Amino acid sequence: MFSRFFIDRPIFSTVIAVIITFAGVIGLYNLPVQEYPSVAPPQISVEASYPGADAETLAKTVARPLEDSINGVENMLYMSSTTSSSGTVNIAVTFATGTDPSQASVDVNNRVQVALAKLPEEARRMGISVHEQSPSMLRVIGFTSNGAVHNEIWLNNYAINHVIDEIKRIKGVGNAMMFGSKEYAIRVWLQPDKMAAFNLSPTDISKALQTQNIQMGAGQIGAEPTAIKQTFTYTVTTPGRLKTVDDFNNILIRTDPDGSSLLLKDVARVELGAENYMLKGTYNKHDMAVAGVFLSPGANSLEVSAQLDKVLLKASEKFPKDLRYHNLFDTTKFVKTSIHEVLLTLVEAIIMVILIIYIFLGNWRATLIPVLAIPVSIIGTFVGLYLVGFSINLLTLFALILSIGLVVDDAIVVIENVERILRSNDKLSVREATVIAMKEISGPIIAIVLVLSAVFIPASLSGGFSGVMYQQFAMTIMISVAISGFIALTLTPALCPVFLRKEESEPILPIRLFNQFFERSTLRFSNGVRNMIRYITLNLFIFATLVATGMWMTQKIPTSLLPEEDKGIVLLMSYLMPGSSLERTIEVQNQVSETVMSHQQIEGIGSISGLDMGTFAFQTDAGIAFANLKDWSYRPDETESAKAVAGQLTEQLQQNKEAMIIAVNPPPIDGMSNTGGFELYVEDRTGGDIQKLNDYVNEIVAEALKRPELSMATPMMNTEVPQYHITIDKEKAKALGIDESDIYETLGMTFGSNYINDYNLFGRVYHVNMQLEHGFRDEIDDYSDVYVRSLQGNMVPISSLIHVERIVGPNVIQRFNMFNAGLISVQPAPKYSSSEAMSAIEDIAAQVLPSGYTIEWTGTAYQEKLLQKKGNYTFIYAVIFIFLILAALYESWSIPFAVLMTVPFALFGAALGVYLRGLENDIYFQIGLITLVGLTAKNAILVVEFAQQKLREGYSLYDSTIEGATIRLRPIIMTSLAFIGGTIPLAISTGAGSNSRHIIGTTVVSGMTVLTLIAIFFIPLFYYLIMKFKMKLSQKKVDYED
């Protein structure tokens, strides 16, 4: 017998346990710590620029050629693009979870290179960026100047030169960047009135900049080969690029016959400014530069955050006196707090399990043996996690909490059986009783380990987003259960002769009273099982009713992907009247800051004007803000949660007449959504008018706002932004000898920010940009101040060559999977789940959209749809795996049915608990159900195994059923209560991340409670019925070899 070897060698057994524990400690210190594993699908971003181009031009000339080439790249899930009238194009290519992001980036880049020849020259000149878009934002940092000593441009560049570069070198940082970076640039602000006086066009200025701000090599004197013997070789240097603003001011535009010269400063103002002025950051209404730090895949967020704090602290020691930095958004704050809460729950679970074990076993010696299995199994699990490449995250920690109740099960079964044998035969020594006990229960222990492992095999083999979530949980449980099973067969029996005494002192009074109560309960249970067999028809009807009720409740429970969590921050999005200036947006953002700061739960707020959070496009009429909440300990009430505060702020901010302002809770997983809630695209597959698409988007939003399931629906598409449309008088231009391309080029150089060439400063390379001075590009009539040269050399005002028409059109054009699309952001109403909200949207779309138009889910909604399809199959596969394992163990196709027929009780109990608490059917609920399938089988195995033994000993089917159920009642109740006790802290926990703990805790506790109180009576009934059917079928007594 395997266990006898260890019973005879307790030191050997102990050494093995110590080695497992020590290896686990090493693994623990080397595991990364994250909120979630890397579940967000990899995303590759393709960015391009075409200064001066409008959104529609960019969509046709840049986005479409790139999309045509990228489409169909290996493992691509979907592709979306955003083109903005700010001259930027962003294409996001989303890949299946598990795809190597580095390889995906290479594949996309190869496709982009193929499309380059089809792009406009200016777009190619600006460059096409292909990079991995890190979904895991670690922190948003704001830099401010106390007393406004320095402006935002200086703050941006100081942060880039002295902080961001240091941050990028931190191990685990995937990317660090400034939002709306205002990197230095030489700005040449043209003054058209002076240019006209000197008969100059913008092209003349551009050529002067290109020819006089150059970096050229002049070779060497005396370089080999030479005709004579050369003593020295001399490198010839040139002045190179211009170095100061004065150098640019003194660029020679032309010389006149009288010897006078015209310099750049005579027709333009030159300054060291910013490359762009599209965004404006503020912190508590003061200028702010904003930086974002992103994690690389698999990085330890807490470790990276600690290193980031060190870098910031070290950098701040060298800051100018006025410079300050602020953590606007720190994801690790939630991660630290939620993991701390989970660890507290872990300790509470251990205490509960120890207490329950002591109550049942009645003495500390017996209690100590299964308790020792907890640290060995739990700590030993970490080495397994390290070997399979997992991390310490909420999923693995949840699995460890559930494992506490599981890992003591096998040890409890051993201890209980040893004590039962000692009570029944007082002539046996503890060692002899242990040997006999292990002969009886080694089989059931192995069966339990195999079943509990088998139930998670389908989950561990799942792919995609839900597959990664299942794998983390499943593998953790499987590793801990495997270790606990090994300990139960080695260390536990070895410790029994060491710790147990044949004659123990009488238990304390409460324990004696409990034992008396349990003895009476066992007698009642035995009578109850007899009645179950006596009234078979009635009990089968009850069973069918419970099954039907469980299935009905499961259908009634609303579904979602993941529960919303209070992350200690509220995101605010502001949308002004289309076409509003950045200056107006800044004023509104300041008003928002005042309102938000007056809320008693807010600690601070930072805002960015000019950025649309929904589309992540630069728009002067949009803004975002990050409002930090007080610590969770100061907000224990539900009305003080992030979601509640977001609702309160939205209601307050509705009074602002200048803008529509929305406050939302951040998404549960970074990288799955830009805002909270869920998102969808309305897609035009007909290639029709974009205005028609916009009408359908607005119609869906209008109908959505009437539905009770939806609290908010926001269109991220607007085709009614005020614009001017220019057409050239071709005949007149031709008559004057002016090419259309010259007219458009001149417009781009003046009203757009035209990139000329480069400039060196502080060891870096910056752009030289040319644009009209403000005051000369504020009104449409300013076109009259801009001139273009005719073929005869005459200066012709552009206003005389163009027709201007005031129109409305889109500032941003979105596309999804190569079709024009409109994005809608949706927030479910309180008391409604995301699945109910999504169903409402689908109903509306079916009524509103004609043929050729459809909706496409993206982000969390897309993954939720996949989960709804995959979750049920995973549950079914788990049942099938258990059936096959049991069939192999018992060499029977019929006995496994006796075990699996109790699974519906777990479903009924779980659904009842979740339904009554108003929770949702999400990935945690499904993980809990899979766990319950294994636990159901575990309880049934204990009964069936001993009933089978009694049959082999010659008992009748009826007596063996009663005897097997009665003998195993105490260990079943003990292990079940230990598991329930270890899980209750999850179900009732509070603080950060409690919503996730509530769902998985409630699912398992309620399911296990029904299994313990009700299913325990049905297990012997099903065994009796199936064995009786088998006997009749074979027309002989039971086959004792089965």
N, C-alpha and C positions, 0 to 999 in steps of 0.2 A: 504493500500500500504506500502511495506517494507520501502521505502526511506522516506516516510512522517514522520515516527517516528524520523528519524535523522534530517530532515529539521527543525522540531520543537525543537530539542535539539542539537544545534551546539557545546556546551561545551562537552556534552557526546560524540559526534562524534570525537571531537578533542582529548579527553582523550584516546579513543581507538587507534587513530593514533599514539599518543605519546607512548603508551604501546607497540605497534607493533615495533616502531622505537627503543625504549629502549631495547626490547628483542633482536632485531637484532644486536645492539651494543654489547650486552653480547655474543651473538653467534659469532660475528666477532672476539672478543678477544680470543675465545677458539678454533677457527678453525685452523687446521694445514695449512701450506703454502708449496706447492709443484709446480714443473714445470708441471707435469702431475699426475693424480691419479695413483694408483698402477695397471697399465695395463699390465706390462710385466708378462708373464706366470710364475708362481712359478717354481723354479728349485731346485732340490735336488741333491747335489753332493756326489758321493761316491769315496773316494780316498784310494788307496792302494799302497804299496811299495814292491818291490822285488829287493833289491840291486844287481847289477851285471847282471841282466837278460836283454836280448835284447827285442825289441818291439814285435817281433813275438812270442817269448816264453811267454811274458806277456799276449798277446792277447789270446793265447790258454789256458794257465793255470790259469789265474786270471780273465781277463775281461769276457771271455765266460761263465764260471760258474756263475759269478755274474749276467751277463745279463740274462741268462736262468732263474734265480730265480726272478729277479726284473721284467721281462717282464710281462705286463698285470696288473700291480698294478693299483688300482682304480684311474680314472681320468687322466691317463697318455696320453699325446699327442704323444710324441716320445722320443726316447732315443738315445744318442750318446756316444761314448767312444773314448778315446785317450790313446794309450799305447806308451811309449817313451823308447828309449834305455838308458835313464838316470835312468831307474828302477822304473818309476812311472806309475800309472794307474789312470785315471780320468774318471768316468762315470757320465754324466749329464742326469738326468731324468726330462723332461719338462712336466708340468701338465697344464690342462686347466685353463684359467684365472678364478679366483674366488675360486679356490681350497684352502682350509686351508693349508698353508705351514707346520704348526706344525704337523697336522695329516698326511700329505704326507710324512714328514720326518720319523714319527713313522712307517708308512706302509712300506717304503723302507727299513728301518733298520730291520724290522721283516723279510723281504725277504732276506736281506744280511746274517742274522744269520743262516738261513737255508742253505746257500751256503758255510759257513765257512769250513765245513768238507771236501769240495772238493778242497780247496786251498792248495798250497804248504806250508809247515811248516814255512819257512822263512817269507812268506807273512803274515801268521797269527800272527807270533811273532812280526812283525813290527806294526800290528794293522790295522784295517779297519775303516776309518773315514766316518761317514754319517752326513751331516749337510746341512742346508738350505743355498743355494747360493744366497746371496742378490744381486738382479740385479741393485740396485740403488747405484752407486758409488757416494759418496759425495765429496771426495777429495783424491788426491794423494800428499803425502808430502815427500820431500827429506831432508835428514840430511847430512850436509857436515862439514868438519873441515877446518877452515881458516888457511892456511899455512901448511896443511897436517900434523898437529900435531898428529892426530889419524887416524888409518886405517879404512877400511870399516867394518871389523869384530867388532871393538870396537864401531863404530857408530851404527851398527845393535843392538848390545846387550844393549847399553846405551838407545837407543830408546825403546826397548822392556821393559826394567826394570823401566824406569822413565817416559815414555810418553804413550806408547801403552796401558798399564794397566789402566792408568787414562782415556784415551779416551774410552775404552770399558765400563767404568762405566757411561758415559754420556747417559742420557735418550734419546732414539731414535736412538742410534748407534746399528746397527745389527751385525757388525763385524768390527774389526780393525786388520790388519795383516801386516807383513813385506813381501814384494815380494822377493822370493828366500832367505828366512830368513837364515842368517848366525849365527844362535845361537851357543853359545860356545859348544865345544866338546873337550874331551881329544883325541888328534890324536896320534896314535902310528904308526909312519912311520918305517916300517920294512926295514932293510938293508940286503938283501939276501946274499951278499958276506960274511958278518960276521956270519950270521946264518949257512951258509954252513960250515964255518970253525969250528963251534962248534957242527956240526951235528944236527942241529935243523930244524924242519919243522914249517910252520905257525900254524899248529894245536897245537904244543907244546906251542907257545906263547899265543894262544887263551885260552887254558886250564889254564895256569898260571894266566891270567887276570880274568878268571871266578871264580877261586878258592880263589884268594887273594883280589879281590875287591868285597866284599860281605857285606850285611847288614843282620845280624841274631840276633834274640832275644835269651837271655840266661836265661830267667825266673826270679824267685824270691826265696829267702831263707826265710823260715818260712811262706810260704803262706799256707792258710787253705786248707784242714784240716790237723792238726798236732796231733802227739801222746802225746805231752807234752804241757804244758802251755807256749805259745810263747809271749815274751815281745815285740819283734820288728819283723818287716817284712822288708827285704832288697831286693831292685831291683838290679839285676845284669846287668851291661851294658857291651858292647863290643866296640872295636874301630870303627866298622862299615866300611863304604866305605872309600876308600882312599881320602885324602883331598887336596893334592897338587901335582904338577907335579913331585916334588922330590919323593913323595911317590910312584908314578907310575914308576919312573926311577929305584927305589930300589926294585921293585918286583923281587922275587927270582925265577929264571927260573929253576935252578938245583944246586945241590951241588955235588962236585966230591969227590972221595975217599981220595984225599990228603988234604981235608978240605977246598979247595977253593970253591967259589960260583960264579955262573953266574947270573948277574942281567940283567933286561930288557934294561937298558941303554947301555949294552955292545953289543946289537944286534939291537937296534932300537933308533930312536930319538923321544922323547915324548915332546909334546907341547900343550898348550891351544890354539887350533885353532878354525875352524868353522866346523859345522856339514856337510856342503856341500859348494862347490865352483862353483856351476853351473851358477850363475848369477853375473853380475858386473854392478853396477850403477854408473853413472857419471852425474855431473851437471856442465855445461860449462867446460867440460874436467877434472873436479876434482872428486875424489872418493865420492860416495854418497850411503847412505842407503835409501831405498825407502819403504814407508808405504802407505797402502790403507785403507780408511775409508768408510764403507758402511752403508746405512740407513736401519733401520728396516721398515717393511711395515707400511704405514700410518703415518710415522714420519713427523714432521714439519722441512723441510730441512733448512729453514732460521734460525729457533730457534736452531736446532742442530749445525748448522755452527757457530752461535754466541757463543754457549757453547764451541765448539771445539776451537775457537779462544782464549777464556778465558783460557782453559786448556793449550794450547800451550804457551800463553803469561806467565802464571804462571810458567810453567815448564822451560821456557827459562830464567827466573830470576835465576834459579839454575844451568843453563848450565855452563860447563867450558868455559873459555873465547874464545876458538877457535870454539866452536860449533855453527852452524847456521841451521835454518830450512827454507825451501822454499815450497811454494804452487805451485806444478808442474801442477796440474789439479784441478780446483775448479768449480764444476758444479753450485754452488750457485751464482757465478759471473754472469753467463748467466741468471739464474732464477731471481736474483735481478733486473738486467737490463731490462729483457723482461717484468717482472711484472710492473716495473716503467714505461716502455713505454706504457703498456696497461692501466695503471692508468691515464697517460697523455691523452691517447685516450679517456678514459672514461670522463674526464673533458671536452675535446674538443667536444665530442658528446653531453654532457649536454648543453653546450653553444650554439651549433648549433640548438638543439631542442627548447631551449628557444627563440632564435631569430626567428625561423620559426613560433612558436606559437604567438609571439608578432605581427609579420607581418600580420597574418591572423585575430587575434582578435582585434588588433588596440589599446588596452589600457592596462596599466600595471595591473589594478585590475583584469581583466578577465584572463590575462596571469598568474598571481600569483597562481590562483586556480589549474590548471593542473600541474604547476611547483612543487607545494607542494606534488603532488602525486609521484614525482620522488624519493626524499629521503625516504619517507615512504615505498614505494614498494621495492626500491633497498636495503636499509639497512635492512628492515624487512625480505628480502630473506635470510639473513645470519642465522637467527635463524632456518629457515627451513633446510638449508644446514647442520647445526649442528645436528639437530634432525635426519636426514637421514644418518649421518655419512660421509658426503662429506668433501672436503678440498677446500681451496682457491687455485685454479690452473688456468692455461691458459684457459682451457675449461669453467670453471665457470665464469671467468672474461669476456671471449668473450660473453657468454650468457647474462651477466649483461649489456654489452654495447648494444647488440641488444635489451635488455629489455627496455632500456631507451626510444626508440621509441615506444615500445609497451605499456608501463605502462601509458603513457600520452594519448594514443588513447581514452580510455574509458572516461577519464576526458574531453578531447577535444570534444567528441561527446555530452557530457552533456552540456558543456558551449555553444557550437555552437547552440544546439537546444533551450536552454533557450533564447539566444539572438535573434534567429530567431522568436520565439514566441513573444518576447517583441516588435520586429520591426513590426510584423504583427497585433498586437493588443495593442495599446498604453493605453488601459484602465486597463490592468492587472498590478498588482504589481509584483515585482521581485519574491516574494515568491510564488504567484499564478502561475506565468509563470514556475517556477521551478517544482511545483507540476505537472502541465500539461505535462511538458517536460519529467519528470521521468515516467509518465504513458505511454508515447509513446516509450521511449527508454530503459526502464528496460529490456524488452524482448530481444532486439538486444544486449544489453551489456552482459546479461547472455549467450546468444547464442555465442557471440564472445569469451567470457572466456572459455566456454565449448569446442568450436572448437579449439582454440589455445592450450588448454590443451590436447584435444583428439588427435591432430595431433602428439603429442610427446609420447603418451602412448605406441605404438608399439616399439618406440626407447628405452623407459625407461625399457621395458621388455626384450630387447635383451640380449643375453649372449655372453660370450667370450670377446676377446680384443675390438672389435668394439662396443660391447654392453656396456662395461664400459665407453667408450668414449661418446657414445650416452646418456647414463644415466646421466652423469655429466651435460651435456649440457641441456638435456631435462628437468630434474627435476628442474634445476635452472630457466629455462623459465617458467615452469608450476607454480612454487611457486610464482615468481614475478608477473605473469599475474593474478593468483588467488587473490593475495593481491591487485593488481591494480583494479581488478573488484569489490572487496569488498569496496575499497576506493571510487570508482566511484558511488557506490550505497549508500554510507554513508557520508563520509567527503565532497566530492565534492558538492552534492546538499545542504548540510548543510552550506557550505561556500558561495554559490551563493547569498543568501539574505544578507549576511554579507558584501561581497566585491562588488557585482555588483550594479550599479546605473541605474535607469531607464533612466535618462537623462545624458549621458556621454558627456564630452566636445568633440569638433570635433577633430578627429585624426590629427596627423601631416601630412604635405603634401605628403611625400613618401607613407604613409599608404593610404591616400585618392586616390592617383594615382593607387596604387596596387588594391584597391577595385573597382575602375572604370574599370581597366583592367580585373579583375576577373568577373565582371558583364557582360562585353562584351564576355568574354570567355565562360561563362555559357550559354549565348544565342547561341553562335556558337555550343557549345556542344549539346544543346537541338536540334538544327537543324541537327547536325551530327547524333544523335540517330534516328531521323525521317528518315534520308537517309539510315541508317543501316537497318531499318525495310523495307524501300521501295525497296532496292536492296539486298534482302536476298541471292539469288543465288551467286552473285558476292562476297558478304562478307563471305559466307560459303566456297567459293573457297579460299579466302585469308586466312581464318582460317586453312583450310586443308594444305595450303602451309606452313604456319608458323609452324604447328605441325610437318610436314615432315622435314622441315629445322632444327627445334630444335632437333628432334631425330637423324638426320644425324650428326649434330655438336656434340651431346653428344657422338656418337660413335667415332667421330674423335678426341675427346679430350683424350690425353694420361692419363692413370690412374697410381696411386701410392698409397701407404699407408699413408704417411705423407710427407710434404715438408721438404727438407733439410734446416737446419738453420745454421747460423753463430754462433757457440758457443764460439768463441774467442780462439780456440785452433786447432792445426793441429796435427794429429797422423802420425808418420813416421814408416814404417816397412822396415827393411833391410834383404835381403837374400843373403848370400855369396855362394860360390861354396860348394856343398854338402860335409859334413865332415870337413869343415874348423874349425880350433881351436877357442876357446874363445878368445885367444890373438889376432888373426887376426880380429875377429869380433869387439873387443874393438877398434882396430886401425881404422876400417871403421867407427864405430860410432863417433869417434873423428873427422874424416873428415866430416861426416854428420853435426856434431855440428858446425864446422867452416863455412860450406856453409850456413846453416840455419841462423846462427847468423849474416851473412852479409846481409840478407834480411831486408829491412828498416821497415817492419811491424812486425818483431819478437822482443819480449822483452827478452825471455830467453828460454833455452832448457835443458831438463833432459832426460837421456837415460838409458835403461836397456839392457845390452848385455847378450845373452843366453836364451832369451824368445821369442817364436814365438807368435805374437799377434793373428794370424789367428786361430791356434789350441790351444793356451794357454799351449803349451808343452815346456819343457826345451830342447833347441837345441843350441848347441855351434855355429852353423852357422847362427843364426838369432838374430835380435835385434829390439827393439822398442824405440821410442822417443816421448816426449811430447813437442811441440813447442807452447809457449804462445804468442798470438797476442796482439797488442796494443788495447786499449779500442776502442769500436765501434765508439765513437765520433771522433776519429782520422782516421777512415777508412770509410768515407761516400760513396766512389765510389764503384761501382760493382766490379771493378778490384782489389779492396783491401779486398774483402770478404774472409772468410776462404776457401771457395771452390776455388776461383780464386788463392789465395796464394798457396793452395795445388797443383794446376795444375802447377803454376810457379816453385815451389820447385821440383816437380817431373821431370820437364823438365831440370832444372839445375843439378839435381843429377843423371840424366842419363849419364852424362859424367864420372861418377865414374866407372872404369873398374873392380873393385874388387867385386861389388855386384849389385843386382837389388834392387833399393830403391823406395818405393812408399809412397807418401804423400796423406792422405785422410782426409776428413771432418768426425768428429765423427758421429755416428748414431743419428737419431732424438730422440730416446728414449733409455735410458740406459737399458742394459739387453736384448735387442732384437738382438744385433749383437756386435761382438768384434771390427769390423772395420766399415767403412761406407758402402754404397752400399747395396748389398744383397748377400746371400750365398746359395749354393745348394750342395747336395751330389750326386755323381755318385755312384750308388749302384749295387753291384754284387750279384745277388740272386741265382747264379749257384754254389757258393762255389768254384769257379775256382781259377786260379793262380793270385796272387796279382800283378804280373808284367803285366799281361794282362789288369787288371783294370787300372793300371797306364798308359798304352798305350792309353786306351780310354779317360782317363782324359786329357792327353796331346793333343790328337787329337781334343777334344772339345775346349780346350783352344786355340789351333792353329787356328781353324775355327772361334772362337769367335773374335779373334783379327783382323779378316778380315772384320767383320761386322761394318757398320757405327754406329749402335745403341750402341756399346760398346767401351768405352775408354780403359778399362783394364780388363783382366781376369787373375787371378793368381791361379795356382794350389797349394794347401796346402799339396799335396802328392808328395813324391819323393821316388822311390824304387831304386835309383842309388847312394846311399850313400856308399862310400868305407867301406868295412868291412872285417874281417877275420873270416873264418869258421873253427872250430876245430873239428876233429874227433879223437877218441881214438883208439889206436892199442890194441884192446881187447885181442888178443891172448898173446901179450907181457905183458900186465898188469896182465892177469890171471896167466901167468907163474911166475911172480914176487910176486904174492900174494897181488896185489894192487887192491882195489875196485874202480870201475869207480866213485862212489859217492865221494871217498876220493880225486880223481883228480879234479873233478868239484868243490868240497868244497874248496880245496886249491887255485884254480884259483879265486873263488869268494872272498876269504879272502885277496888276494894279489892285483889283478888287479881291483877288486871292492872295495867299501868302506864297510867293514864288521862291522856291529853293534855287539858289545860284551855285554856290560851291561851299567850301569848308574853311574853317578857321581854328587855329590851335590856341588853347588856353589851359593853364594848370595841368599840362601834360595830356590833355584830352582833345578830342576833335568835336567841334560844334559847327552848326550850319550857319550860312550867310543867307538871310531871307530878305526879299524885297516886296514892298507893299505900299499902297497909298497911305499917306499920313491921315490920321483920324481928322475928321472935319471935311475931308474930300471924298469920303465913301459912305456918308451917312444917309444920303437921299438919292433917289433915282436920277434926279437932275444933275448929280455930280458927274454923270457920263460926259457932260459937255466940256468938262475940264481935261479930259483925256484925249490925246491925239495919236494918230497913226500916220506914218509917212507914205505918201503916194509914190507912184513910179517916177514922177517928175521931181520928186524931192520936196513937194509941198506938204505942210502939216494939215491934216484933215481931222476935225473933231469926230470922235467915234459916234457921238449922238446924231450926227447927220447921216450915218451909214446904217443905223439900226432902227428897228421898230420895237417898242417896249409895250408889253401887255401885262396887266396885273391878273394873276391867276391864283388858284390854290392847288396844292399838290403835296406829296409826301416829303418830309424831311428825312425819314428813315424808311427803307424798303427791306422787308424780311422775306426770306425764301426758305422753304423746307423741302428737302429731298428734290431740289431743282425746280420746284414750283413756287410761284408767288404765294405768300402766306401771311396771315395776320395773327399775331400772338395775343392770347387772352390769358390773364392771370386771375385765378379764382380762389376765393376763400370760403370754405364750408361754414355754414351758420352754426352757432352753438347748439349742442345736442345732436348735430348731424355729422356723420362720418364722411370721409373723402369719397368712399364708394357711392354713397347716396348722392353726394354732390355731382360726381362724375356721371351717374345715371341720369340725373336731371339735365345735365348739359347734352348728353347723347339724345335724350328725348327732344330737347329744343332743336338741336341740329337736324334731326330727322324731319322736323316740321318746317324748318326755315330754309335749309339748303336745297337747291335744285340739283339735278343731275350734273356731274362734272365738278361738284364741290364736295369736300369731305372734311372731317376733322382728324387730326393726328395728335395723339398724346405724346408728351415728352417729359423727361426728368423723372420725378417720383411717380407721376401718373402712369408713365410707360412701364415702369418696373412693377407697379401695383397690379396692372393688368396681367403682366407675365406671372406674378405670384398667384393670382386667383386661378390661373390655369394649372400652375405647377404644384401648388400646395396640396390639393386633393390627391394628386397622383403620388406625391411623396408619402402621404399617410397610408395610402393603399399598398404601396410598395413595402412599407415597413411591416404591415400586417402579413403580407406574403412571405417576407423573409423570416419572420418569426414562425410562421406555419412550417416552412421548410426545415428550419433548425429543429423544431420540436418533432417533426416527422422522422428526422434522422436520429434524434436522441432516443425516441421511444420505438423506433422501427414500426411505426404505425401511421396510417393515413387518417385514422378516425380520432385518436386521442387528442391531437392538436386542436380539434374543434371544441373540445371541452374547455380548453384554455382560452381560445380566441373568442368564444361566445360571450365572454364577460367584457370585451372591449367596448361595446355600446354603452355600458355603465359609465366608463371613463368619459366618453363623449357627452353623455347626458349631464354628468356632474360638472364637467368643465364649462359646457354651454350654459348651464343654470347659473353658476357663479358669475361668469362674465356678463351674462344677460342682466342679472339682478343688480350688478354694480355699474351698469351702463358703459361697459368697456367695449372694445372693438376686436374683431377678428383680424389680427395682423400677423406679422411673421413670428412674434413672440407667442401668440396663441397657438399657432401651428407647431412651433417648437415644443410647447407644453403638451400638446396632444400626442406628439410622437413619444415624448418621455412617458406619458401615461400608458401608452400601449405596452411599453416594456415593463412598467410596474404592474400592470394588470396580469401580464403573463407570469411575472415573478410570483405573485401571490397564488395563482392557480397551480403553478408548478409544485409548490410546497405541498398542496393538498393532493394533487394527482399522484405525485411521486410516492407519498406514504400510503395512499389508497392502493396503488399498484403493489407495494410491498406486502400489504395485508392480504391482497388477493393471492399472491404467491405463497403466503403462509397458510392458505386454506380457508380463509374467511369467505363468507358469501359476499356477493356484490353489494348488497344492502349494508351489511355490517362493516365491510371494508370502507365503504363510502363514509359512513357515520364516524368510524374510528379515525380515518385519515383526516377528516375535517376537524374533529375534536382535538386530536393530538397537536395539529399544526395551528390551532387557533391562536395560542399565546404568541409564538414567534411572528405570525402574520400581523397580529394587532400591534405587537411591539415594534416591528420594523416599519409598519405603516404609520404609526403615531410618531416614530422617530423622524420619518421623512416629512410628515405634515408639520411637526414641530420645527424642523429645520427650514421649512419653506414659509411658514407664517410670517417671519420678519420681512420677507420680500413683499408679501401681499399687503402689509400694513405700514410699510416704510414711508418716510416723508423726505423732503429736501430735494436737491438737484437730481434729476434722472428718475424720480419716483414713479412716473407714469409707466415707464418700461417695466420696472420691478413689479408694479401692481398687476399688470396684465399676465406676465408669466407666473407670478406668485399665486394669483387668484385662479388661474387655469389649473395649476397643479394641485393646490390645496383643495379646491372644490371637487375636482375629479377624484382625488385620492380619498376624500371624505366619503363620497358615494361608494367608492370601491370597498372601503372599510366597513361601512354600515349596512350596505345593501348587497353588493356583489358577492360578499363572503358567503351569503346564504345560497346564492345561485350557482357557485362553482361546484359544490358537491352534486347539485341537481343535474347540471349539464353532464358531469362525469357519469352519473348514474344512467341517464337517458342514453348517452352515446354508447356506453359499454353494454347496456341492455339491448340496444338496437344491433350492436355488433354480434352479440351472442345469438340473437334470433336469426340474424342473417347467416351466420355460420352454422346454425342448428346444432350447436354444441356449447359446452361450457367454455368460459373464457380461456383463451390460449395463454398459459402462464409464461410463455416465452415472449409474448408481445410486450 
